[in-house]
Amino acid sequence: MPIFGPYIIRASLKIIIQKMPINPRPENLRRGLVGIFASLTGSLVVDNITRLLA
């Protein structure tokens, strides 16, 4: 699992940047990241991600 971490983060950031409004707010970006990770991975990983972003 640790091997895929950076790849998933990079892919998620690409998706977020493509769907992002021109002037994103940090809260919205954070919520978008957590939503993408929630759909890709289990809740344990999401908890770790939210801790990193907090």
The first five atom37 places (N, CA, C, CB, O) and aatype in JSON, in Angstrom:
{
  "aatype": [12, 14, 9, 13, 7, 14, 18, 9, 9, 1, 0, 15, 10, 11, 9, 9, 9, 5, 11, 12, 14, 9, 2, 14, 1, 14, 6, 2, 10, 1, 1, 7, 10, 19, 7, 9, 13, 0, 15, 10, 16, 7, 15, 10, 19, 19, 3, 2, 9, 16, 1, 10, 10, 0],
  "atom_mask": [
    [1, 1, 1, 1, 1],
    [1, 1, 1, 1, 1],
    [1, 1, 1, 1, 1],
    [1, 1, 1, 1, 1],
    [1, 1, 1, 0, 1],
    [1, 1, 1, 1, 1],
    [1, 1, 1, 1, 1],
    [1, 1, 1, 1, 1],
    [1, 1, 1, 1, 1],
    [1, 1, 1, 1, 1],
    [1, 1, 1, 1, 1],
    [1, 1, 1, 1, 1],
    [1, 1, 1, 1, 1],
    [1, 1, 1, 1, 1],
    [1, 1, 1, 1, 1],
    [1, 1, 1, 1, 1],
    [1, 1, 1, 1, 1],
    [1, 1, 1, 1, 1],
    [1, 1, 1, 1, 1],
    [1, 1, 1, 1, 1],
    [1, 1, 1, 1, 1],
    [1, 1, 1, 1, 1],
    [1, 1, 1, 1, 1],
    [1, 1, 1, 1, 1],
    [1, 1, 1, 1, 1],
    [1, 1, 1, 1, 1],
    [1, 1, 1, 1, 1],
    [1, 1, 1, 1, 1],
    [1, 1, 1, 1, 1],
    [1, 1, 1, 1, 1],
    [1, 1, 1, 1, 1],
    [1, 1, 1, 0, 1],
    [1, 1, 1, 1, 1],
    [1, 1, 1, 1, 1],
    [1, 1, 1, 0, 1],
    [1, 1, 1, 1, 1],
    [1, 1, 1, 1, 1],
    [1, 1, 1, 1, 1],
    [1, 1, 1, 1, 1],
    [1, 1, 1, 1, 1],
    [1, 1, 1, 1, 1],
    [1, 1, 1, 0, 1],
    [1, 1, 1, 1, 1],
    [1, 1, 1, 1, 1],
    [1, 1, 1, 1, 1],
    [1, 1, 1, 1, 1],
    [1, 1, 1, 1, 1],
    [1, 1, 1, 1, 1],
    [1, 1, 1, 1, 1],
    [1, 1, 1, 1, 1],
    [1, 1, 1, 1, 1],
    [1, 1, 1, 1, 1],
    [1, 1, 1, 1, 1],
    [1, 1, 1, 1, 1]
  ],
  "atom_positions": [
    [[0.81, -1.22, 0.0], [0.0, 0.0, 0.0], [0.85, 1.28, 0.0], [-0.92, 0.0, 1.21], [0.52, 2.21, -0.73]],
    [[1.92, 1.36, 0.79], [2.71, 2.6, 0.8], [3.25, 2.96, -0.59], [3.86, 2.48, 1.78], [3.43, 4.14, -0.89]],
    [[3.51, 1.95, -1.42], [4.05, 2.2, -2.75], [3.06, 3.01, -3.59], [4.39, 0.88, -3.46], [3.46, 3.88, -4.36]],
    [[1.77, 2.74, -3.42], [0.76, 3.39, -4.25], [0.38, 4.78, -3.74], [-0.47, 2.53, -4.33], [-0.27, 5.54, -4.46]],
    [[0.76, 5.12, -2.52], [0.38, 6.39, -1.92], [0.66, 7.6, -2.79], [0.0, 0.0, 0.0], [-0.27, 8.33, -3.14]],
    [[1.93, 7.82, -3.16], [2.25, 9.0, -3.98], [1.53, 9.01, -5.32], [3.74, 9.08, -4.22], [1.12, 10.07, -5.8]],
    [[1.38, 7.83, -5.93], [0.69, 7.76, -7.22], [-0.77, 8.19, -7.08], [0.77, 6.34, -7.8], [-1.28, 8.95, -7.9]],
    [[-1.44, 7.69, -6.03], [-2.85, 8.04, -5.82], [-2.97, 9.54, -5.54], [-3.44, 7.22, -4.64], [-3.89, 10.19, -6.04]],
    [[-2.06, 10.07, -4.75], [-2.12, 11.51, -4.43], [-1.95, 12.33, -5.71], [-1.03, 11.89, -3.4], [-2.67, 13.3, -5.92]],
    [[-0.99, 11.93, -6.56], [-0.77, 12.68, -7.79], [-1.98, 12.61, -8.71], [0.46, 12.15, -8.51], [-2.38, 13.62, -9.28]],
    [[-2.56, 11.42, -8.84], [-3.73, 11.25, -9.7], [-4.89, 12.08, -9.17], [-4.13, 9.77, -9.8], [-5.62, 12.71, -9.94]],
    [[-5.06, 12.09, -7.84], [-6.16, 12.85, -7.24], [-5.97, 14.34, -7.47], [-6.26, 12.56, -5.74], [-6.93, 15.05, -7.79]],
    [[-4.75, 14.81, -7.31], [-4.49, 16.23, -7.53], [-4.78, 16.62, -8.97], [-3.05, 16.58, -7.17], [-5.32, 17.7, -9.23]],
    [[-4.44, 15.75, -9.92], [-4.75, 16.03, -11.32], [-6.25, 16.17, -11.52], [-4.19, 14.93, -12.23], [-6.71, 17.1, -12.2]],
    [[-7.02, 15.25, -10.93], [-8.48, 15.3, -11.06], [-9.02, 16.58, -10.44], [-9.14, 14.06, -10.39], [-9.87, 17.25, -11.03]],
    [[-8.52, 16.92, -9.26], [-9.0, 18.12, -8.57], [-8.69, 19.36, -9.41], [-8.36, 18.24, -7.16], [-9.54, 20.23, -9.58]],
    [[-7.46, 19.45, -9.92], [-7.06, 20.63, -10.68], [-7.92, 20.78, -11.93], [-5.57, 20.56, -11.06], [-8.27, 21.89, -12.32]],
    [[-8.25, 19.66, -12.57], [-9.09, 19.71, -13.77], [-10.49, 20.23, -13.45], [-9.18, 18.34, -14.42], [-11.08, 20.96, -14.25]],
    [[-11.03, 19.86, -12.28], [-12.41, 20.22, -11.94], [-12.49, 21.48, -11.08], [-13.08, 19.08, -11.23], [-13.58, 21.89, -10.69]],
    [[-11.34, 22.08, -10.8], [-11.3, 23.19, -9.87], [-11.8, 24.48, -10.5], [-9.89, 23.39, -9.36], [-11.55, 24.73, -11.68]],
    [[-12.51, 25.3, -9.73], [-12.8, 26.66, -10.18], [-11.5, 27.48, -10.24], [-13.83, 27.35, -9.25], [-10.45, 27.02, -9.78]],
    [[-11.59, 28.68, -10.81], [-10.38, 29.47, -11.04], [-9.73, 29.88, -9.72], [-10.71, 30.71, -11.86], [-8.5, 29.81, -9.58]],
    [[-10.54, 30.3, -8.74], [-10.0, 30.71, -7.45], [-10.54, 29.81, -6.34], [-10.35, 32.2, -7.16], [-11.51, 30.16, -5.67]],
    [[-9.92, 28.65, -6.15], [-10.44, 27.72, -5.15], [-10.14, 28.18, -3.74], [-9.86, 26.33, -5.38], [-9.1, 28.8, -3.48]],
    [[-11.04, 27.89, -2.83], [-10.78, 28.13, -1.41], [-10.1, 26.89, -0.84], [-12.09, 28.47, -0.64], [-10.4, 25.78, -1.26]],
    [[-9.19, 27.08, 0.12], [-8.5, 25.92, 0.7], [-9.46, 24.88, 1.28], [-7.55, 26.38, 1.77], [-9.21, 23.68, 1.18]],
    [[-10.56, 25.34, 1.91], [-11.51, 24.38, 2.5], [-12.12, 23.5, 1.41], [-12.63, 25.12, 3.28], [-12.27, 22.29, 1.59]],
    [[-12.47, 24.12, 0.29], [-13.09, 23.36, -0.8], [-12.11, 22.37, -1.4], [-13.61, 24.3, -1.89], [-12.48, 21.23, -1.71]],
    [[-10.87, 22.78, -1.55], [-9.84, 21.89, -2.08], [-9.64, 20.71, -1.15], [-8.51, 22.65, -2.28], [-9.51, 19.57, -1.58]],
    [[-9.63, 21.01, 0.15], [-9.46, 19.97, 1.16], [-10.61, 18.97, 1.1], [-9.35, 20.58, 2.57], [-10.4, 17.76, 1.15]],
    [[-11.84, 19.5, 1.0], [-13.02, 18.63, 0.93], [-12.98, 17.77, -0.33], [-14.3, 19.47, 0.96], [-13.35, 16.59, -0.29]],
    [[-12.56, 18.35, -1.44], [-12.47, 17.6, -2.68], [-11.46, 16.46, -2.58], [0.0, 0.0, 0.0], [-11.72, 15.35, -3.04]],
    [[-10.32, 16.76, -1.97], [-9.3, 15.72, -1.77], [-9.84, 14.58, -0.94], [-8.05, 16.31, -1.1], [-9.7, 13.41, -1.3]],
    [[-10.48, 14.92, 0.17], [-11.0, 13.89, 1.07], [-12.07, 13.07, 0.35], [-11.58, 14.51, 2.35], [-12.13, 11.85, 0.53]],
    [[-12.91, 13.73, -0.45], [-13.95, 13.01, -1.19], [-13.37, 12.02, -2.18], [0.0, 0.0, 0.0], [-13.86, 10.89, -2.3]],
    [[-12.33, 12.44, -2.89], [-11.71, 11.54, -3.86], [-11.06, 10.36, -3.15], [-10.67, 12.28, -4.72], [-11.18, 9.22, -3.6]],
    [[-10.36, 10.63, -2.05], [-9.73, 9.53, -1.32], [-10.78, 8.6, -0.73], [-8.82, 10.07, -0.23], [-10.56, 7.4, -0.63]],
    [[-11.92, 9.17, -0.31], [-12.98, 8.32, 0.24], [-13.5, 7.36, -0.81], [-14.13, 9.18, 0.78], [-13.81, 6.21, -0.51]],
    [[-13.59, 7.82, -2.05], [-14.1, 6.94, -3.1], [-13.04, 5.94, -3.55], [-14.58, 7.76, -4.29], [-13.39, 4.84, -4.0]],
    [[-11.77, 6.28, -3.45], [-10.71, 5.38, -3.92], [-10.3, 4.36, -2.87], [-9.49, 6.19, -4.33], [-9.97, 3.22, -3.21]],
    [[-10.34, 4.74, -1.62], [-9.73, 3.92, -0.58], [-10.66, 3.76, 0.6], [-8.41, 4.54, -0.12], [-11.76, 4.31, 0.63]],
    [[-10.21, 2.99, 1.58], [-11.0, 2.75, 2.79], [-10.96, 3.92, 3.74], [0.0, 0.0, 0.0], [-10.19, 4.86, 3.55]],
    [[-11.77, 3.85, 4.77], [-11.89, 4.96, 5.72], [-10.61, 5.13, 6.53], [-13.07, 4.73, 6.66], [-10.31, 6.24, 6.98]],
    [[-9.84, 4.07, 6.72], [-8.6, 4.19, 7.48], [-7.63, 5.12, 6.78], [-7.95, 2.81, 7.69], [-7.02, 5.99, 7.4]],
    [[-7.49, 4.94, 5.48], [-6.59, 5.79, 4.7], [-7.11, 7.22, 4.68], [-6.43, 5.24, 3.26], [-6.34, 8.17, 4.77]],
    [[-8.42, 7.37, 4.56], [-9.02, 8.71, 4.54], [-8.72, 9.44, 5.84], [-10.55, 8.63, 4.32], [-8.41, 10.63, 5.84]],
    [[-8.81, 8.72, 6.97], [-8.48, 9.34, 8.26], [-7.05, 9.84, 8.27], [-8.71, 8.34, 9.4], [-6.77, 10.93, 8.77]],
    [[-6.14, 9.05, 7.73], [-4.74, 9.47, 7.68], [-4.57, 10.71, 6.81], [-3.85, 8.33, 7.15], [-3.83, 11.63, 7.16]],
    [[-5.26, 10.73, 5.68], [-5.17, 11.87, 4.76], [-5.7, 13.13, 5.43], [-5.95, 11.59, 3.44], [-5.08, 14.19, 5.36]],
    [[-6.86, 13.02, 6.09], [-7.44, 14.2, 6.72], [-6.53, 14.72, 7.82], [-8.84, 13.89, 7.28], [-6.46, 15.92, 8.06]],
    [[-5.83, 13.81, 8.5], [-4.88, 14.25, 9.52], [-3.74, 15.01, 8.87], [-4.34, 13.04, 10.32], [-3.27, 16.01, 9.41]],
    [[-3.28, 14.54, 7.71], [-2.2, 15.23, 7.01], [-2.63, 16.62, 6.56], [-1.73, 14.41, 5.8], [-1.85, 17.57, 6.61]],
    [[-3.88, 16.75, 6.11], [-4.35, 18.02, 5.57], [-4.78, 19.0, 6.66], [-5.51, 17.78, 4.64], [-4.86, 20.2, 6.41]],
    [[-5.05, 18.5, 7.85], [-5.58, 19.35, 8.92], [-4.53, 20.37, 9.37], [-6.03, 18.49, 10.11], [-4.8, 21.18, 10.27]]
  ]
}
